[in-house]
């Protein structure tokens, strides 16, 4: 809004409240929308008033901002997917209690060894590529000009999707209401 900061804050909150209502007529969706709206306002005010790029440097600011964005997203998704507000708060309270997390836990959850190893490899590849895109912008441009590498990556991605993709019938989220 060109009418001042307070009207901009109001508009952001209205948009996210309406977004929550659009997703469903439940308190969890309203909280989800207001939660994201609140953190967008906070991010806007931090960027404008504290200017973290100048204080911390662009790289550290980008890294911390990415971590923070993922934390806010994950917490918001708890409200989005919870059946009730009470269930969401039960999930939030259990964040600190991971229980006995071990290889056996993954086996009980039905995650085979191969899939667990592929998850670790995939995360390493993801973080490596993300690092190069964010901090070494000349490398992705140079690599993208290699046609054989693009073909190998595309075929590898197709195999990966065939191996690990969800191929069964899954219910679309909006049919759960």
C-alpha positions in Angstrom: 0.0 0.0 0.0 1.2 3.5 -0.8 -0.9 4.8 2.2 1.7 4.0 4.9 3.2 1.1 6.8 0.2 0.4 9.1 -2.2 0.0 6.1 0.4 -2.3 4.5 0.5 -4.4 7.6 -3.3 -4.5 7.8 -3.5 -5.5 4.1 -1.0 -8.4 4.6 -3.0 -9.7 7.6 -6.3 -9.4 5.7 -4.9 -11.3 2.7 -3.6 -14.1 4.9 -6.8 -14.3 6.9 -8.8 -14.7 3.7 -6.2 -17.2 2.4 -6.8 -19.3 5.6 -10.6 -19.1 5.1 -10.2 -20.0 1.5 -8.5 -23.3 2.4 -11.3 -24.3 4.8 -13.8 -23.1 7.3 -11.9 -24.3 10.4 -10.0 -22.5 13.1 -6.8 -24.4 12.1 -6.9 -22.7 8.7 -7.6 -19.3 10.1 -4.7 -19.7 12.6 -2.5 -20.9 9.7 -3.3 -17.8 7.6 -2.8 -15.4 10.5 0.4 -17.2 11.6 2.0 -16.7 8.1 0.6 -13.1 7.8 2.2 -12.3 11.2 5.6 -13.6 10.2 5.5 -11.9 6.9 4.9 -8.6 8.7 7.7 -9.4 11.1 10.1 -10.2 8.2 9.1 -7.0 6.5 9.8 -4.9 9.6 13.1 -6.7 10.3 14.3 -6.1 6.7 13.3 -2.5 6.8 14.5 -1.6 10.3 17.4 -3.9 11.2 18.8 -4.5 7.7 20.4 -7.9 8.5 22.4 -8.0 5.3 24.4 -5.0 6.4 24.9 -6.3 10.0 25.6 -10.0 9.2 26.6 -10.0 5.6 24.6 -11.3 2.7 25.7 -14.9 3.0 25.0 -15.3 6.7 21.7 -13.4 6.4 20.6 -15.6 3.5 21.5 -18.7 5.4 19.7 -17.7 8.6 16.8 -16.4 6.6 16.5 -19.7 4.8 16.6 -21.7 8.1 14.0 -19.3 9.7 11.7 -19.6 6.7 11.7 -23.4 6.9 11.0 -23.3 10.6 8.0 -20.9 10.1 6.8 -23.0 7.2 7.0 -26.3 9.2 5.2 -24.9 12.2 2.5 -23.4 9.9 2.0 -26.7 8.2 1.1 -28.2 11.6 -1.9 -26.0 11.8 -2.7 -26.6 8.2 -2.8 -30.4 8.5 -4.1 -30.7 12.1 -7.7 -31.8 12.5 -8.3 -29.5 15.5 -6.4 -26.7 17.2 -5.9 -28.9 20.2 -4.2 -31.5 18.0 -1.9 -28.8 16.6 -0.8 -27.7 20.0 -0.2 -31.3 21.1 2.1 -31.7 18.1 3.8 -28.4 18.9 4.4 -29.5 22.5 5.9 -32.8 21.3 8.6 -31.0 19.2 11.2 -31.3 21.9 10.6 -35.0 22.6 12.0 -37.0 19.7 12.0 -40.2 21.7 14.5 -42.9 20.9 15.5 -41.9 17.4 17.6 -44.7 16.0 17.9 -46.9 12.9 15.2 -49.2 14.5 12.8 -46.3 14.6 13.1 -46.0 10.8 12.6 -49.7 10.3 9.4 -49.6 12.5 8.1 -46.7 10.4 8.6 -48.8 7.3 11.6 -46.9 5.9 13.9 -49.5 4.4 17.7 -49.1 4.5 18.0 -48.3 0.8 15.4 -45.5 1.0 17.0 -44.1 4.1 20.4 -44.0 2.4 18.9 -42.4 -0.7 17.2 -39.8 1.5 20.6 -38.9 3.0 22.2 -38.7 -0.5 19.4 -36.7 -1.8 19.6 -34.2 1.0 23.4 -33.8 0.5 22.8 -33.2 -3.2 20.0 -30.7 -2.5 22.1 -28.7 0.0 25.1 -28.7 -2.3 23.1 -27.5 -5.3 21.4 -24.9 -3.2 24.7 -23.7 -1.8 26.2 -23.3 -5.3 23.1 -21.4 -6.6 23.2 -19.0 -3.6 26.9 -18.4 -3.3 28.7 -19.6 -6.4 26.3 -18.3 -9.1 28.8 -18.8 -12.0 29.0 -22.6 -11.4 25.4 -23.5 -12.2 25.5 -21.4 -15.4 28.7 -23.3 -16.4 27.3 -26.7 -15.6 23.9 -26.0 -17.3 25.8 -25.5 -20.6 26.9 -29.2 -20.5 24.2 -31.1 -22.5 25.3 -34.6 -21.5 25.2 -33.7 -17.8 21.7 -32.2 -18.3 20.5 -35.5 -20.0 22.1 -37.7 -17.3 20.5 -35.5 -14.5 17.1 -35.6 -16.3 17.2 -39.4 -16.7 18.4 -39.8 -13.1 15.5 -37.7 -11.9 13.0 -39.8 -13.8 14.4 -43.0 -12.3 14.3 -41.4 -8.9 10.7 -40.4 -9.3 9.8 -43.9 -10.5 11.6 -45.5 -7.6 10.4 -43.2 -4.8 7.3 -41.4 -6.1 3.9 -42.0 -4.7 2.3 -44.1 -7.3 -0.8 -45.4 -5.5 -4.1 -43.6 -5.2 -3.9 -40.8 -2.6 -6.8 -38.7 -1.6 -6.5 -35.0 -2.5 -6.3 -32.8 0.6 -9.4 -30.8 -0.3 -11.6 -33.9 -0.4 -11.0 -34.4 3.4 -13.6 -31.8 4.4 
